[in-house]
């Protein structure tokens, strides 16, 4: 497998490190993926960690040019239908996630199960608190939005989400269920970006074996 990194910021550098560790060829890295060589791109998986604005501008080029794509950029759910259609029309696989951490995806599974149980039991009110570094552009985070959707689906209630942007926090997500006599809390804390990068590289390996289709990362993980 060959990979090309779109967006060579902190996450891009973390992905490059994991690719090297696993002996996977990094065929290039670019801040402007639309300027990338199409011939090289045709045999490579694009791993995108850019900004919402950049991905909105680039997704059609990525779908048309690369063998497939792994997208960790968030903040584009409002145009998800257009993005999915672009990849479907080009016959290319897309693997996306609000968070590529294996631990967070385990949290998603637990959140869905707890929400269904507590929704049936009644008398519990959910909440979400998420904290990230001051450079993060979107709020709430994509991970918090995914958690909220899982809880809302399981309990049928709207979930309040509080966002904090401060310092260099890699990422903390807390999902709580406040009852009349107790509280249940699920909490995930990332120590660094490495966990996200490892998940993204694993997603790229899986994507390389897919012919086409739209896949959410959590659905490719079997628990």
N, C-alpha and C positions, 0 to 999 in steps of 0.2 A: 504493500500500500504506500502511496505517496500522499502527503498532506501539504496544503498551502494555508498559511495563517493570514486571515484578513483582520487587520487591526493589530498593530505591534506595540500595544501598551503593556500594562502589568500582566493582564491575563494572557496576552499573546506570548509574552516572554515565558510565563509559567508553562504554557502549552508546549513551547519549543523545548523546554527542559525535559518534559515528560516524553516527548517524541524521541529525543536523543537517548534518554534512559532506556527506552524500549527498542531502540535500534530501528525506528521508523524514519524513512527519508522525509525531511522537510524540503520540499521542492521550491519553497520561496516564502517570503513574508512581505506584506505590503500594507501601507496606510491607505492606498488608493487602489482597491482591487480591480477596478475597471481598466486600469492601465496594465494589468498582468497579461503575460503572454498566453494567448488562447490555446496554442498547441500543447504547452506544458499543463495548462489547466484541465484539458480534456481527459487526462489520465490521473487526476488528483482530486482528493476530497478537500473542499474548502471548509476550514474551521473559522467561524466568524464570531469575534468578540469585539464589536465596534461600538457605535452609539446608535440610538434609535433613528436619528436623522440619516446617518450613513447607511444603515441597513435598508431603510426605505428607498434610498437612492440606488442601492446596489443589487437588490435581490433578483431583479430580472436578469441582470448580467450573470450573476452567480448561477442561476437556474439554467441559463442557456449555454454556459461555457464550461462549467465544472462537471466532473463525473457524479458528484453528489455534494451535499452540504450538511454540516453540523452547525447549528445556530444557537449560541448562548446569549446573544444580544436580546434584551427585552425591550418593552415599550412599543410594540407594533401589533398588539392584539386587535386593534380596531381595523387593521387591514389584513388580518390573517387569511380571510377568504381569497383576497387577491394574491397573496404570497403562495398559498397552497395551489391555486390554479396555475400559477406560473411554473411551478415545479411539475405539476401533473401534465401540463401541455408539453413540457420539454422531456417528459418521461424520465425524470431524475429523482432519486430519493432525497428526502429532507428529514433529518432528525433534529428536533428542537426541544428546548426545555427552559423553564424559568430558572432552573438550578441543576447543574450536572453532578452535584455531590451525591454519592451513593447513600450517605447518611441522611441527607435531606429527602431523597426519594423513598427511603424507608419510613421517614417521618410522614410523608404523604400517605403511604399505605395505612399507617397507624391512625392518622387524622381521619381518614375516611371511615375506618372501622369504629373508632370512638364516637364519631359524630352520629353514626346510625344507632349505636347502642344508647347514647345519651339522649338522642332525639326521641327515641321511643319511651325512655324512662321519664322524660320531662323534668322541669325545674332546674335546668342548667342553662347558663348564659355564656356563650363563647366570646373570646376576645383574642386579638393578635397584636403583639408588639414586635416590630422589626427594627434593627439597628445596623447601619452601614457607615462606611467611611464618607467623609465630606465631599469626595469627588464624584460619588454616584449621582447620576443625573435624574433617574426616575424615582418616584415615591408615590404610592407604596412600591416595594420591590415586586418583581414578577413572582418570586417565591411566595410572598405574602398573599398576592392575588390568587395564586393556585391553591394555597391553604384555605383561603376564604371561600373559594368556589366549592372545594370539597366539603367544608363544614356546612355551607348553605344548602348544598345538595342533600346532605345527610340529615340536617336538622330542620330545614325549611325556614331558617331565620337569617336576617342580615347580620354580618359579623363586623363590629367596629375594629378598625386597624389604625394603630399609632405608629408613625415613622420617626426615627431619629437619625440624623446625619451628623457625625462628629468624628474628628480625629482620623485614625487609620483602621477602624474596626472592619475586619474582614467580612463579617456577617453573622448576626445573631437573630434567630427567629423563635419566638415564644408563642405557643398556642395554649390558651387556658380555657377551662370550663369551670365557671363559678357556680357552685350549688348552694343550697340553703344551709348545708351542714359540712360541706367539704369543697375542696378545689382539686382539679386534676390539671397537671401542666406537662406539656410536651415542649422540650427546648433543644434546639440545635445551635451549636456555636462552632463556627469555622475558625481554626487557628491560623490559617493562611489560605492563599488561593490554590494551593496544590491539589486539594480535594476536588475542586471544580475542574482543574486542568486534567486530572487523571480520568474523571468521568467523561470529559469531552473527547479525550483520545480514545477511550473505550468505545464511545459512540461512533467515532470515525472508523474504527476497525469494523464495527457492525455495519455501518453505512456502506462501506466498501463492498460488502457481500450482498447488498440489496439491489435489485434491478430498478425499482421505482417505488413510489408510495410516500405518504406523509406519516411520520411516526413521532409520537411524543416519547421522550427518553424513558420515562417511568413505566411505559407500557412494554418496553423491550427488556426491562429488568424483571426476572422471575424470582419471587419470594416464596 
